[in-house]
């Protein structure tokens, strides 16, 4: 179960209706992806980071196992994720003020 300020949502217009992303405060932090060829699932972690080289990818044995692993990851990293999301919010605010 996710902490109360994190939630699942679908971003892929999936015909099966499966939720595939975890968000906090409107920011995606991870995404579960199904391989196009039906070859299983993987999770992209730290998707809130703008540089994809800072993302981490983990293989999942199934969608269900991916959900369990994703929720455990969020629980373990929730304090860091919140701090990084807060920093991103401040950076965006400062950037907007700089353009004004």
N, C-alpha and C positions, 0 to 999 in steps of 0.2 A: 504494500500500500504506500502510495506517495505521500510525502509531507503535504500539509494542507495548502501551501502556496504553489504547488506544482500540480499540473494536470495533463492528462492525455487528450489528444485531439488528432483528427485526421487532416493531413495536408495534401494527400495524393489523390483525392476523388476516387477512392477505391470502390469497386463494385461490391466487394464483400463487407464494406462498412467498418473495417478494422481501423482502430486508432493507431497511428504510426509515429507520432511525435510527442515529446514531453516539452511543455512550456512552463515558464514562470514569469509573471509580470509581462506577458506578451512576447517574451523572447524564447525561441526554441533552444533547448540545450542538448537534445538528442533526437535521433530519428532511426526508426527501424525500417529497413529496406528489404523488399523481396527481390531476389534475382530474377531477371527477365525470363531466363530459360527454365524457371521452376526449380532451380538448384539450391533452394534454401533461403535463409535470411541472414542479414548482418546488421549490426548497429553502428551508426556513426555517432560518436560521443563528442561533446564540447563544440557542437555546431554553432554556438553563439560567438565563437571566435572567428574573426573575419578572415584570418589566414588559414586556409584549409590544411596546411602542413602541421597545424596545431590540433587538428582533429585526431581522434583515435578510432580505429575500426575494429570491431570484435565480431567474430563469427557466432551465429546462433544456430542451434540444432533445429529449432522450430520457432514459429511466431510466439507460442506460449512461453517457451523458455527465454526468448528474447525479452518479453514483457517482464518476466521475473528478474532477469539479469539487469534490465534497465532500471527497474524500481530499486533494486539493491544498490546500484551504482549511484542513483540520485540520492538515496538516503546517506550513503557514505560520503558523498561530495557536496551535500546541500549547502554547507556554510561557505565553501569556496565558490560555488555556483552563484549564490546570492550576492557575495562580494563582487564577483566579476560582472554580474548583471547591473549592480548598482554603479560600478565604475563606468560601464558602457553608457548608462543613462546620463551620468554627469558629463561624459565626453560629448555626447550628442547635444546636450543643453549648451555646453560651452561653444560647440561648433556653430550652433544656430545663432548664438549671441554674436559670434565673430562675423557672421554674414549680415547681421542686421545693421 
